[in-house]
Amino acid sequence: MAAKLTTLNESPNAGSGESNSNGLFTARILHVEDNTDIGDMVAFVLGREGYEVVTARTCRETLDLITERLFDLYLIDNVLPDGSGARLSLRIRAVDAENPIIFCSAWDSRPQSKSARDYSAAQGYLLKPFSMEDLVGTISRLLKTGCGAN
């Protein structure tokens, strides 16, 4: 099922998704994940849902990508080889104040988890391991509501 969103391209700060041949919006998602297996699985599942997925493995790679083009949604792992996903979300928010961020973490009951969730600029939070249905549902909900920084 393709993402059928038509309003996100109207804002000058909107991501870089494009209309398909039916005039329907295809959202571009930046997935920041250093685990290759998880990155490949998420890209496959979201691609099947009609999303365009670009995967970055590090904070540096992410920052390089967003200086070239913004995305319609950011899906960010908490622990990356060169920094914190929570800090990265704040850096993304500094250049893209409108498009939603989903924060992913395997931390649940640790004190770091609450701190990271509170510190990040995210509108969504997924606890690893998450189901692909939860991932797709959260992405769909945030793209439909256009939730970004307020």
PETASUL-V167422 format. One record per residue. N is the residue number from 0. SS is DSSP state (a for helix, b for strand, c for the rest). BURIAL is 1 if it has 16 or more other ideal C-beta (glycine too) atoms within 10 Angstrom, else 0. D_LAST is the distance of its C-alpha to the last C-alpha in Angstrom with 1 decimal. Layout:
# PETASUL-V167422
n: [N;N]
ss: [SS;SS]
burial: [BURIAL;BURIAL]
d_last: [D_LAST;D_LAST]
This chain:
# PETASUL-V167422
n: [0;1;2;3;4;5;6;7;8;9;10;11;12;13;14;15;16;17;18;19;20;21;22;23;24;25;26;27;28;29;30;31;32;33;34;35;36;37;38;39;40;41;42;43;44;45;46;47;48;49;50;51;52;53;54;55;56;57;58;59;60;61;62;63;64;65;66;67;68;69;70;71;72;73;74;75;76;77;78;79;80;81;82;83;84;85;86;87;88;89;90;91;92;93;94;95;96;97;98;99;100;101;102;103;104;105;106;107;108;109;110;111;112;113;114;115;116;117;118;119;120;121;122;123;124;125;126;127;128;129;130;131;132;133;134;135;136;137;138;139;140;141;142;143;144;145;146;147;148;149]
ss: [c;c;c;c;b;c;c;a;a;a;c;c;c;c;c;c;c;b;b;c;c;c;c;c;b;b;c;b;b;b;b;b;c;c;c;a;a;a;a;a;a;a;a;a;a;a;a;a;c;c;c;b;b;b;b;b;c;c;a;a;a;a;a;a;a;a;a;a;c;c;c;c;b;b;b;b;b;c;b;b;c;c;b;b;a;a;a;a;a;a;a;a;a;a;a;c;c;c;c;b;b;b;b;b;b;c;c;c;c;c;a;a;a;a;a;a;a;a;a;c;c;c;c;b;b;b;b;c;c;c;c;a;a;a;a;a;a;a;a;a;a;a;a;a;a;c;c;c;c;c]
burial: [0;0;1;0;1;0;0;1;1;0;0;0;0;1;1;1;1;0;0;0;0;0;0;0;1;1;1;1;1;1;1;1;1;1;0;0;0;1;1;0;0;1;1;0;0;1;0;0;1;1;1;1;1;1;1;1;1;0;1;0;1;1;0;0;1;1;0;0;0;1;1;1;1;1;1;1;1;1;1;1;0;0;0;1;1;1;0;1;1;0;0;1;1;0;0;1;0;1;1;1;1;1;1;1;1;0;1;0;0;0;0;0;1;0;0;1;1;0;1;1;1;1;1;1;1;1;0;0;0;1;0;0;0;0;1;1;0;1;1;1;0;1;1;0;0;1;1;1;1;0]
d_last: [29.9;27.8;24.1;24.1;20.9;21.1;17.9;15.9;18.3;17.7;14.8;16.3;13.9;14.6;16.7;20.5;21.6;24.5;26.3;29.4;32.8;31.8;28.8;26.4;23.4;23.9;20.8;21.2;20.2;20.6;22.1;22.6;25.6;28.8;30.9;32.7;33.7;30.2;28.8;31.6;31.3;27.6;28.2;31.2;29.6;26.5;28.8;30.9;27.9;27.6;24.8;25.5;25.0;25.3;26.0;25.7;27.6;26.4;23.5;25.6;26.1;22.4;21.6;24.6;23.5;20.0;21.7;23.8;21.3;17.8;17.6;16.0;15.3;16.1;18.3;19.1;22.0;21.9;25.3;26.2;29.4;27.9;24.9;22.3;19.8;17.2;17.8;17.9;14.4;13.2;15.5;14.2;10.6;12.4;13.9;11.6;7.9;8.0;10.5;10.6;12.4;15.1;16.8;20.6;23.0;26.5;25.9;25.7;27.6;27.8;26.0;24.5;22.7;20.7;20.0;18.9;16.5;15.0;15.0;13.6;10.1;11.0;10.0;13.8;16.9;20.5;23.5;26.4;28.6;26.5;28.1;27.5;26.9;24.0;22.6;23.1;21.8;18.5;18.1;19.1;16.8;13.6;15.0;16.0;12.7;10.9;8.2;6.3;3.8;0.0]
